[in-house]
Amino acid sequence: MELPEREAMDFDVVIVGAGPAGLAAAIQLKQLAAEAGTEVSVVVVEKGSEVGAHILSGAVIDPSGLDKLIPDWREDPDRPLKTEVVKDEFMFLGPAGGVSLPNVAFPKLMSNHGNFVGSLSNVTKYLGRKAEELGVEIYPGFPAAEILYDEAGAVVGIATGDLGIARSGEARDDFTRGMELRAKYTVFGEGARGSLTKKLIDRYRLNQHSDHQKYGLGVKELWQVKPDKFRPGLVQHSMGWPLPNKAGGGSWLYHFDDHLVSVGFVTHLNYENPTLSPFEEFQRFKTHPMIRDVFEGAKRIGYGARAIMEGGWQSVPKLVFPGGCLVGDSAGFVNVPRIKGSHNAVLSGMQAAGAIHEALAAGRAQDELTSYEEGWRSSPIGYDLKRVRNVKPLWSKYGTLVGVGLGGLDMWLNELAGLSLFGTLSHGKPDYACTKPLKDVTPITYPKPDGVLTFDRLSSVYLSNTNHEEDQPVHLQVKDMGLQKSSEHDVFGGPSGRYCPAGVYEWIEEGGAPRYQINAQNCVHCKTCDIKDPNQNINWVTPEGPGGPNYVNM
């Protein structure tokens, strides 16, 4: 159909994504402008219905980023983090028991002393309020759907998605054209596997000199537990059971705020068995005898899932291109052994803001922010990531028992002497290429949920408050449906029905033949399908308007 012209608005800086990185960039830009006695117009677009609605993390938060951005945040009565870590425990689990590992066995960088337990969603809401107080415009419910370029190929902003398009592709009566938000510089902080970030990486070949990215899937529940089970400030991590040795991952349990326990499980997405289900592995984990007691008499009040960037130091792409840059999880700044990235997200947003402020002061626009690209590896972000760069490749290559031991040795040598026995290792194959055909594996059978401690996907998605307008184009785009049948189904046994933590994908027998059903309304925006499909045949794009989860305290 022929579409009308979009209205356009001009800003100095457009930021895509109201996560820790994007909001930190917005706040720092306003702070630097105030210090210089100048003005800078900044707008943030966010696909969630409100700031924080799509933000999910464990979360034990290293406050170093917040301390630098808002030095007095700890004195703020409205502060989002109030529970400091008081005890740090690490366990290795077997099927019927496990062992607690002494903290002295871990390098100092693994210590959570001085960190806080809380909700990253609430942290971003706090940062959103601070940004608006400084004059930043924030537009939630408006996903960035298109990148705008000038004739020279530089990024000049983004366009938000059109509203009111029916599933058939025709305009409904409530059709509204998206807006063009144009800028001198555009910052992309979409999080892991961002739909626009993928296009930027391909267009400008930003990963030409970096290793391919690696991912994990984090599945999380929020529980309110009985007072006698609550230990505020307790942080527990585990690895081992229920995952087999060759499948990497691990768990967390964090006690914080008003008798809340955040429990979750990360499965590295380079697992081989297509019948493995990260969601079901998480449900099994909760039944372990060293874990299950904390949930006795408790109530499950939240659920969500999201992909995690795990490539680290060697997988960070070039961060700048004509007219903009990548920040936070779009850049891949997660420290996998520490299970932390929000501090680096904030610091990267601040570094990008510094480079933009410098460029604007010099009268520049739509060029490359070279100082940001050249500076991050020698900054605290680079120091944080370089020391742990070999843990993930060693884990992937040698399995949990040997790989984690070698990774620990490498971290110790990096911490004590700044040395590594391994140099900088490559990650090997992309995650999607690790999946084996169904005929080459032993299928995994999972127990049925009991509805008390373990649950099914649909009751879980209900707790995520996920909602999408049903009469809209499906935002989970299968490029070749014939390939999905001949390969994803016939060769790999339909792994999308298992790796998706929200019950989006189903193979349904209909008239004696399998039919692929996509329940797009269930999607919690974790992006796993875009990452793990063995043929890279599924493309995740932003849905219409504020669709998706609406997380509370996640």
Secondary structure, 3 states (H helix, E strand, C coil): CCCCCCCEEEEEEEEECCCHHHHHHHHHHHHHHHHHCCCCCEEEEECCCCCCCCCCCCCEECCHHHHHHCCCHHHCCCCCCCEECCEEEEEEECCCCEEEECHHHCCHHHCCCCCEECCHHHHHHHHHHHHHHCCCEEEECCCEEEEEECCCCCEEEEEECCEEECCCCCEEEEEECCCEEEEEEEEECCCCCCHHHHHHHHHHCCCCCCCCCCEEEEEEEEEECCHHHCCCCEEEEEEECCCCCCCCEEEEEEEECCCEEEEEEEEECCCCCCCCCHHHHHHHHCCCCCCHHHHCCCEEEEEEEEEEECCHHHHCCCCEECCEEECHHHCCCCECCCCECHHHHHHHHHHHHHHHHHHHHCCCCCCCCHHHHHHHHHCHHHHHHHCCCCHHHHHHHHHHHHHHHHHHHHHHHHHHHCCCCCCCCCCCCCHHHHCCCHHHCCCCCCCCCCCCCCCCHHHHHHHCCCECCCCCCCCEEECCHHHHHHHHHCCCCCCHHHHCCCCCEEEEEECCEEEEEECHHHCCCCCHHHHHCCCCCEEECCCCCCCECCCCCC
